[in-house]
Amino acid sequence: MDTTIHIDDRPVRVHLSDRAAQALADRDKTLVAEMELYFSCLIRKRVVFRDGSTAEDAAPVTDGLAVRFRPVMTRHCGLDYEGDEPPITDFPIVKEAPFVPKWLTVDYRAGEWTGEFGYRAAG
């Protein structure tokens, strides 16, 4: 399934694999795919999946899926934090629209949600 949503008035093409569409149909809660752009010592992008109650600002894609864009940062660079990931906080971008991705793909494989997003027009 392919559809287009808008985040900050910017179009984002969303592609759901057939497996993802079926897995969404089997859920009772909305799934939020959070496109996380991480600013710190380096830039990283990843898709984090959360239950829908955590993101009121997410754009609906289907009855079972919503999407949001979240720029984040760490307070400082280094490896002196506990756990696998450093603690993050929202990154205050004044004009967020130029950073909103152009596309997102969502899949469901081996019981896990996977996703990718990008900035160049897809194929």
C-alpha positions as CSV (number, residue, x, y, z in Angstrom):
1,M,0.0,0.0,0.0
2,D,1.3,3.5,-0.9
3,T,-0.2,6.7,0.3
4,T,0.9,10.3,1.0
5,I,0.5,12.1,4.3
6,H,1.6,15.6,5.2
7,I,3.9,16.6,8.1
8,D,4.5,20.4,8.5
9,D,2.7,20.8,5.1
10,R,5.4,18.7,3.5
11,P,4.3,15.5,1.6
12,V,5.7,12.2,2.9
13,R,5.1,9.1,0.8
14,V,4.4,6.1,3.0
15,H,4.8,2.5,1.7
16,L,3.4,-0.4,3.8
17,S,4.4,-3.9,2.8
18,D,1.7,-6.5,2.6
19,R,3.0,-8.1,5.8
20,A,2.8,-4.8,7.6
21,A,-0.7,-4.1,6.4
22,Q,-1.8,-7.6,7.7
23,A,0.0,-7.1,11.0
24,L,-1.7,-3.7,11.5
25,A,-5.1,-5.3,10.7
26,D,-4.4,-7.8,13.5
27,R,-3.7,-5.1,16.2
28,D,-6.2,-3.4,18.5
29,K,-4.1,-0.3,19.1
30,T,-2.8,2.3,16.7
31,L,1.0,1.9,16.0
32,V,3.0,5.1,15.7
33,A,6.0,5.0,13.4
34,E,8.3,7.8,14.7
35,M,10.9,9.0,12.2
36,E,13.7,10.0,14.5
37,L,16.4,12.3,13.3
38,Y,19.2,12.3,15.9
39,F,21.6,15.2,16.2
40,S,24.6,14.8,18.4
41,C,28.2,14.0,17.8
42,L,26.9,12.6,14.5
43,I,23.6,12.4,12.7
44,R,21.6,9.2,12.8
45,K,18.1,8.4,11.4
46,R,15.9,5.5,12.6
47,V,12.3,4.6,12.8
48,V,11.0,3.8,16.3
49,F,7.6,2.1,16.7
50,R,5.4,3.0,19.7
51,D,1.8,2.4,20.8
52,G,-0.4,5.2,19.6
53,S,-1.2,6.8,23.0
54,T,2.3,8.3,23.1
55,A,2.1,10.7,20.1
56,E,-0.9,13.1,19.8
57,D,0.8,15.0,17.0
58,A,1.1,12.0,14.7
59,A,-0.4,12.1,11.2
60,P,-2.8,9.2,10.5
61,V,-1.9,6.9,7.6
62,T,-4.5,4.1,8.1
63,D,-6.9,3.1,10.9
64,G,-4.0,1.3,12.5
65,L,-0.9,3.4,11.7
66,A,0.1,7.0,12.4
67,V,3.5,8.7,11.6
68,R,5.4,11.5,13.2
69,F,8.7,13.2,12.8
70,R,10.9,13.8,15.8
71,P,14.3,15.5,15.8
72,V,16.2,14.6,18.9
73,M,19.6,15.2,20.5
74,T,21.8,14.1,23.4
75,R,22.8,16.7,26.0
76,H,26.5,15.9,25.4
77,C,28.8,13.7,23.4
78,G,30.6,10.8,25.0
79,L,30.1,7.3,26.3
80,D,29.5,8.0,29.9
81,Y,25.9,7.0,30.0
82,E,24.1,3.9,31.3
83,G,22.6,1.4,28.9
84,D,22.8,0.8,25.2
85,E,21.5,4.2,24.1
86,P,22.3,7.7,25.4
87,P,19.4,9.6,26.9
88,I,17.8,11.8,24.3
89,T,15.6,14.9,24.4
90,D,13.7,16.8,21.7
91,F,15.8,19.0,19.5
92,P,14.3,22.4,19.2
93,I,14.3,23.1,15.4
94,V,12.7,26.5,14.6
95,K,11.7,25.5,11.1
96,E,11.2,21.8,11.1
97,A,9.7,21.4,7.6
98,P,13.1,21.3,5.7
99,F,14.1,18.3,7.8
100,V,10.9,16.3,7.2
101,P,11.7,13.2,5.2
102,K,10.3,12.6,1.7
103,W,9.4,8.9,2.2
104,L,8.9,6.2,4.8
105,T,8.7,2.4,4.3
106,V,7.2,0.1,7.0
107,D,7.5,-3.7,7.1
108,Y,6.8,-6.5,9.6
109,R,9.3,-9.4,9.6
110,A,9.8,-12.2,12.0
111,G,7.5,-10.5,14.6
112,E,9.3,-7.2,14.4
113,W,8.4,-3.8,12.9
114,T,11.0,-2.4,10.6
115,G,11.2,1.0,8.9
116,E,13.4,3.3,6.9
117,F,13.0,6.9,5.8
118,G,14.9,9.1,3.4
119,Y,15.3,12.5,1.8
120,R,15.8,11.8,-1.9
121,A,12.8,11.1,-4.0
122,A,12.4,7.3,-4.2
123,G,12.9,5.5,-7.5
